[in-house]
């Protein structure tokens, strides 16, 4: 599943919060309706069974409450994707990654196999469950962790035991740090702490480009890994470095031609925006191009990164370059050469913000957007609540403007076909709603600061009421811009004619 991730360490973010953000994109030709959910401890399964891989896992008896962004139609499983639990730990899962033949030959993926033949036949082969994957990760990990590091350890143990049927990148954060985990083959994994002063860009490609194996096998200060990783590397001749310094991207990742139109351009554009003067990004003397395999996994930004910066890069379609699909200048064959970050098949975007300067009861925000990012907006949602407003939670398979997912998808489909005419309306909508979102957070924080003696139950109710009131405003704003865009699109239909009969 194609996705794009950006991680921002606490000293690189605008307010000192570690920030984790990821576009969840469906496969080409598929559109999975999404919603926001709260999973209470009593609703968490004690035995979990994957729909796709049929693996069953016994879960602990003490789950925490957590938010989730699951599929609205669950015939293929939950696909919880992104959330924050009541211990203020955030998780985003997963960024689908690439690998290479050497890794997959040494540790094959654990794929589901159907039963062969009838049970009474002498040559009957029973069903073989597969490993765990994106469908499962959030549900079986997030309710049971109280720090980002604990998330890495729990998921690592599950991967070693059950294996996985796909290559995955998973982010964990708390109020202090971010950890990024990448799977290596069917049962192995590596994880690295994101530097506090840096950001990370991840475009569907195994990304970590430096790794201290000694730290991972020892104290684990900044690096963690499956227990036998060093032996696994040595026995299978996976370290391709000439100087003995492990580069996981070279050892475990891919460098295919398809990467250069699907993956590397997205890292190039995100870093081009966040570090515009640090390198030469264009022309014959460029340090990095859309086709470079050595674009850094992490780097220090030129200024602190904001929520709006994250929304911009995760909505981008190479604007300002010859590769913009909405562009009108430059060779036409370049306009659709590269896979945009802001693509048509976004399901949801979650920006997970765990704020160290706020009390634990109001510390965490999950900023939510649905459908195609160039045309949607982010809505801040306090996660320490027991309910979700219907506009965010009541998505079904039926198309209707009465929920945020379908309203956002309708808006995008209308706007895309009339981009130049309607983009001013979209930009006003985005600025108005994002400004309102920040104002909503400031106001709600102030109300809680003025009521320091309220109980935790009262805080949850205050936050739930505030969420509901703000989402009502977003619904009104979205309906208004949808109406304006529909009017402009209707006036630009191909069967229009200038002569009027009244």
C-alpha positions in Angstrom: 0.0 0.0 0.0 1.5 3.3 -1.1 1.9 5.8 1.8 4.2 8.8 2.7 5.6 9.4 6.2 7.3 12.4 7.8 8.6 12.4 11.3 9.8 15.5 13.2 11.9 15.4 16.3 10.9 17.6 19.3 13.7 20.1 18.8 12.8 20.5 15.1 9.1 21.1 15.6 7.4 24.4 16.1 6.2 23.7 19.7 8.6 21.1 21.0 6.3 18.2 20.3 7.5 15.1 18.5 5.3 14.9 15.4 4.4 11.8 13.4 2.4 12.0 10.2 1.5 9.7 7.4 -0.7 9.6 4.4 -2.6 6.3 4.2 -3.0 5.6 0.5 -5.0 2.7 -1.0 -3.8 0.6 -3.8 -4.2 1.8 -7.4 -7.9 1.5 -8.4 -9.1 1.1 -4.8 -10.7 3.6 -2.4 -11.3 2.4 1.1 -13.7 4.7 3.1 -12.2 5.7 6.5 -13.4 6.9 9.8 -12.2 7.8 13.3 -12.9 5.5 16.2 -12.3 5.2 20.0 -11.6 1.7 21.2 -12.4 1.3 24.8 -10.8 -1.5 26.9 -14.0 -3.5 27.1 -14.3 -3.4 23.3 -10.7 -4.6 22.6 -10.6 -8.3 21.6 -8.8 -10.8 23.9 -8.1 -13.1 21.0 -7.4 -11.3 17.7 -7.7 -13.0 14.3 -6.5 -11.4 11.1 -8.9 -11.4 8.2 -6.2 -11.5 5.5 -3.7 -13.9 7.0 -5.9 -15.9 9.3 -3.3 -15.7 12.1 -4.8 -15.8 15.7 -3.1 -14.0 18.6 -3.9 -14.0 22.3 -3.8 -10.5 23.6 -3.1 -9.2 27.1 -5.9 -8.6 29.6 -5.1 -5.0 30.4 -5.6 -2.9 27.2 -5.6 0.9 27.3 -8.2 3.1 25.5 -6.9 4.3 22.1 -7.9 6.2 19.0 -7.9 4.5 15.6 -8.5 5.4 11.9 -10.0 2.1 10.7 -11.7 1.1 7.4 -15.4 2.0 7.5 -16.1 -1.2 5.6 -14.3 -4.0 7.4 -14.5 -7.0 5.1 -10.7 -6.9 4.9 -10.1 -6.3 8.5 -9.7 -3.3 10.8 -6.7 -1.4 9.3 -6.4 0.9 12.3 -3.5 2.8 10.8 -2.9 5.7 13.3 -3.8 6.5 16.9 -2.9 7.6 20.4 -3.6 5.7 23.5 -4.6 6.9 27.0 -0.9 6.8 28.1 -0.2 9.4 25.4 1.8 7.1 23.1 1.2 7.5 19.4 1.6 4.9 16.7 1.4 5.1 12.9 1.4 1.8 10.9 2.4 1.2 8.3 4.6 2.6 5.6 4.9 -0.2 3.0 8.6 -0.7 2.2 10.7 -2.3 -0.5 13.4 -5.0 -0.1 15.7 -7.1 -2.2 16.0 -10.7 -3.3 18.9 -11.5 -1.0 16.9 -10.5 2.1 13.7 -12.2 1.0 15.6 -15.4 0.1 17.3 -15.5 3.5 14.2 -14.8 5.5 11.1 -15.2 3.3 7.9 -13.4 4.1 5.3 -15.4 5.9 2.4 -15.6 3.5 -1.0 -17.2 4.0 -1.7 -20.5 2.2 -5.1 -22.0 1.7 -5.9 -25.6 2.5 -5.2 -28.0 -0.4 -7.6 -30.9 -1.0 -10.3 -32.4 1.2 -9.7 -33.1 4.9 -10.2 -36.8 4.3 -7.7 -37.1 1.5 -4.4 -38.7 2.4 -2.5 -35.8 0.6 -4.6 -33.1 2.3 -2.5 -30.0 3.3 -4.1 -27.8 6.0 -4.3 -24.1 5.8 -1.2 -22.2 6.8 -1.8 -18.9 8.5 0.3 -16.0 7.4 2.2 -13.4 9.5 1.0 -10.1 10.8 0.8 -6.9 8.7 -0.7 -3.5 8.3 -4.2 -4.8 8.9 -3.2 -5.9 12.4 -0.4 -3.8 13.8 -2.2 -1.0 15.5 -4.8 -3.2 17.2 -2.3 -5.7 18.6 0.3 -3.2 19.8 -1.0 0.3 20.6 -3.3 -0.7 23.5 -0.4 -2.3 25.4 2.4 0.2 25.4 3.3 3.1 27.7 6.3 4.6 25.8 7.5 4.7 22.2 10.4 2.4 23.0 7.9 -0.2 24.5 6.1 0.0 21.2 9.2 -1.0 19.3 9.9 -3.9 21.7 6.4 -5.3 21.6 6.1 -5.1 17.9 9.6 -6.6 17.5 8.6 -9.6 19.7 5.5 -10.2 17.7 7.4 -10.0 14.4 10.0 -12.5 15.6 7.3 -14.9 16.7 4.6 -14.6 14.0 6.5 -13.1 11.1 5.1 -10.7 8.5 3.8 -11.1 5.0 5.0 -7.6 3.8 7.8 -5.1 4.4 6.7 -2.5 6.9 7.8 0.9 8.4 6.2 1.8 11.7 6.5 4.9 13.9 6.1 5.3 17.6 6.2 8.5 19.6 5.6 9.8 23.1 6.1 13.2 24.6 9.9 12.9 24.4 11.0 10.8 21.4 10.2 9.1 18.1 11.3 5.6 17.1 11.1 4.2 13.6 11.0 0.5 13.0 11.6 -1.3 9.6 11.0 -4.9 9.0 13.8 -7.0 7.3 12.5 -10.1 5.6 9.8 -12.2 7.3 11.0 -12.1 11.0 13.8 -9.6 11.4 13.7 -5.9 12.1 15.7 -2.8 12.9 14.6 0.4 14.7 16.3 3.8 15.1 15.5 6.7 17.4 14.8 9.9 15.3 17.3 12.6 16.2 15.5 15.3 18.3 16.8 18.1 16.0 15.9 16.4 12.7 13.1 15.3 10.5 12.7 12.0 8.5 11.2 11.5 5.1 9.8 8.1 4.2 8.4 7.3 0.7 7.6 3.5 0.5 11.2 2.6 0.4 13.4 1.1 3.2 14.9 4.3 4.4 17.4 4.0 7.3 20.8 4.8 5.8 23.1 4.4 8.9 22.8 2.0 11.8 25.0 1.3 14.8 24.8 -2.4 15.1 26.9 -2.5 18.2 24.5 -0.2 20.0 21.5 -2.3 18.8 23.1 -5.5 20.0 24.2 -3.9 23.3 22.8 -1.0 25.2 20.2 0.0 22.7 20.4 3.7 23.3 19.5 4.9 19.8 19.2 1.6 17.9 17.3 -1.6 18.5 17.0 -4.8 16.4 16.0 -8.4 16.4 18.3 -10.4 18.7 20.1 -12.4 15.9 20.4 -9.6 13.4 24.2 -9.5 13.4 24.4 -13.3 12.8 21.6 -13.0 10.1 23.6 -10.4 8.3 26.9 -12.3 8.4 25.5 -15.7 7.5 23.7 -14.3 4.5 26.4 -11.8 3.3 23.9 -8.9 3.4 26.4 -6.1 4.3 27.5 -4.7 1.0 29.6 -1.9 2.4 33.3 -1.6 1.4 34.3 0.0 4.7 32.4 -2.3 7.1 29.9 0.5 8.1 26.4 -1.0 7.7 24.0 1.0 5.5 20.6 -0.7 5.9 19.3 0.9 2.8 22.0 -0.8 0.8 21.9 -4.1 2.7 18.1 -4.6 3.1 16.5 -2.2 0.6 15.9 -1.7 -3.1 17.5 0.4 -5.8 15.1 -0.3 -8.7 14.1 1.8 -11.7 10.6 2.0 -10.3 11.9 3.6 -7.1 13.0 6.6 -9.3 9.5 7.4 -10.4 7.6 6.1 -7.3 9.7 6.7 -4.2 12.8 8.9 -4.4 11.0 11.9 -6.0 8.8 12.2 -2.9 11.8 12.4 -0.5 13.4 14.9 -2.9 10.4 17.2 -2.9 9.9 17.1 0.9 13.5 17.9 1.6 13.6 20.5 -1.2 10.8 22.3 0.7 12.2 22.0 4.2 15.9 22.6 3.3 15.6 24.9 0.2 19.0 26.5 0.6 21.0 23.6 2.1 21.5 21.9 -1.3 21.1 22.6 -5.0 17.9 20.7 -5.9 17.5 21.6 -9.6 19.6 21.8 -12.8 22.6 20.0 -14.1 24.6 20.7 -10.9 22.0 19.5 -8.5 23.2 17.7 -5.3 20.0 15.6 -5.3 17.5 15.0 -8.1 14.2 13.1 -8.0 16.1 10.1 -9.1 18.9 10.1 -6.4 19.3 7.0 -4.3 21.3 8.7 -1.6 18.8 11.3 -0.3 19.3 11.4 3.5 16.9 9.5 5.7 17.1 12.3 8.3 18.4 15.8 8.4 18.1 19.1 10.3 15.6 21.5 8.8 16.4 25.2 8.1 13.7 26.3 10.5 11.3 24.6 12.9 8.6 22.5 11.2 4.9 23.4 11.7 1.6 21.5 11.3 1.1 23.5 8.1 4.5 22.4 6.7 3.6 18.8 7.2 0.2 19.3 5.5 1.9 21.1 2.6 4.5 18.4 1.9 2.0 15.6 2.3 -0.3 17.4 -0.1 2.3 18.3 -2.7 2.1 17.4 -6.3 5.6 18.8 -7.3 4.2 22.3 -7.7 6.9 24.7 -8.9 8.7 21.9 -10.8 8.2 20.5 -14.4 6.6 17.4 -12.8 3.3 19.0 -11.6 0.3 17.1 -13.0 -1.6 20.4 -12.8 1.2 22.3 -14.4 0.9 24.1 -17.7 4.5 24.9 -18.4 7.4 22.6 -19.5 7.2 19.4 -21.5 3.8 17.7 -21.2 5.4 14.3 -20.9 7.0 15.3 -17.5 3.7 16.3 -15.9 2.7 12.7 -15.1 6.1 11.1 -14.9 6.4 10.9 -11.1 4.1 9.6 -8.4 2.8 12.6 -6.5 2.8 12.8 -2.7 -0.7 14.3 -2.8 -2.4 11.6 -4.8 -6.0 10.8 -5.7 -6.2 7.7 -3.5 -5.5 9.0 -0.1 -7.7 7.4 2.5 -6.7 9.4 5.6 -3.9 11.6 7.0 -3.1 11.6 10.7 -0.7 14.0 12.3 0.0 12.7 15.8 1.0 15.4 18.2 1.9 14.5 21.8 2.6 17.8 23.6 5.1 17.7 26.5 4.0 21.1 27.9 0.4 20.1 28.5 -1.0 18.0 31.4 -1.4 14.3 30.5 -5.1 14.6 30.5 -5.1 17.0 27.5 -1.7 16.3 26.0 -2.5 14.6 22.7 -4.0 15.7 19.5 -4.7 13.6 16.3 -5.0 16.0 13.4 -7.3 14.2 10.8 -7.8 14.7 7.1 -9.6 12.4 4.6 -9.4 11.9 0.8 -7.0 13.7 -1.6 -4.7 16.0 0.4 -4.3 18.8 -2.1 -8.0 19.6 -1.6 -8.8 18.7 2.0 -8.1 20.2 5.4 -6.8 19.0 8.8 -9.1 18.8 11.9 -7.5 18.7 15.4 -9.1 16.1 17.6 -8.3 15.7 21.3 -7.8 12.0 21.9 -8.5 11.7 25.6 -12.2 11.2 25.1 -14.8 8.4 25.1 -16.6 9.3 21.9 -16.1 10.7 18.4 -18.4 13.1 16.6 -20.6 11.4 14.1 -19.2 13.6 11.2 -15.8 11.8 11.7 -17.0 8.4 12.9 -20.1 7.5 10.9 -18.6 6.8 7.5 -20.3 3.9 5.6 -20.0 2.6 2.1 -22.8 5.0 1.0 -21.7 8.3 -0.6 -23.1 11.2 1.4 -21.9 14.7 2.3 -23.1 14.1 5.8 -19.7 12.7 6.9 -16.2 14.2 6.5 -14.7 11.3 4.5 -17.2 11.4 1.7 -17.6 15.2 1.7 -13.8 15.5 1.3 -13.7 12.9 -1.5 -16.6 14.7 -3.3 -14.8 18.0 -2.9 -11.5 16.6 -4.3 -13.1 14.9 -7.3 -15.0 18.1 -8.3 -12.0 20.4 -7.7 -9.4 18.2 -9.6 -11.3 18.5 -12.9 -11.4 22.3 -12.6 -8.2 22.9 -10.8 -7.2 26.4 -11.9 -10.7 27.8 -11.5 -11.4 26.4 -8.0 -8.0 26.3 -6.3 -8.5 29.8 -4.8 -11.7 28.5 -3.1 -9.8 25.5 -1.8 -6.9 27.6 -0.5 -9.3 29.9 1.4 -11.1 26.9 2.9 -7.8 25.3 4.0 -6.5 28.5 5.6 -9.8 29.3 7.3 -10.2 25.9 8.8 -6.6 25.4 9.9 -6.6 28.8 11.5 -9.9 27.9 13.3 -8.2 24.6 14.3 -5.3 26.4 16.0 -7.8 28.8 17.7 -9.9 25.9 18.9 -6.8 24.2 20.5 -5.8 27.5 22.2 -9.3 28.1 23.5 -9.8 24.6 24.8 -6.3 24.5 26.5 -7.1 27.8 28.2 -10.5 26.5 29.5 -8.7 23.5 31.0 -5.9 25.6 32.4 -8.6 27.8 34.1 -10.2 24.7 35.7 -7.1 22.9 37.2 -9.2 21.1 39.9 -11.5 19.2 37.5 -11.3 15.4 37.6 -10.0 13.3 34.7 -13.6 12.2 33.9 -14.6 15.9 33.7 -11.6 16.7 31.5 -12.6 13.9 29.0 -16.2 15.3 28.9 -14.9 18.9 28.3 -12.7 17.7 25.5 -15.5 15.6 24.0 -17.8 18.5 24.0 -15.2 20.8 22.5 -14.4 18.3 19.8 -18.1 18.0 18.9 -18.6 21.8 18.7 -15.5 22.3 16.6 -16.4 19.5 14.2 -19.8 21.1 13.7 -18.0 24.2 12.5 -15.8 22.2 10.1 -18.9 20.5 8.7 -20.4 23.9 8.0 -17.2 25.2 6.3 -16.9 22.0 4.3 -20.5 22.1 3.1 -20.0 25.8 2.1 -16.8 25.2 0.0 -18.4 22.1 -1.5 -21.3 24.2 -2.7 -19.0 26.9 -4.1 -16.9 24.4 -5.9 -19.9 22.6 -7.3 -21.2 25.9 -8.7 -17.9 26.7 -10.4 -17.6 23.1 -11.8 -21.2 23.2 -13.1 -20.5 26.5 -14.9 -17.5 24.9 -16.6 -19.1 21.7 -17.8 -18.3 20.7 -21.4 -21.9 21.0 -22.5 -22.2 24.7 -21.5 -23.4 27.3 -24.1 -23.3 31.1 -23.8 -26.7 31.9 -25.2 -29.4 31.9 -22.5 -33.2 31.5 -22.9 -34.1 34.0 -20.1 
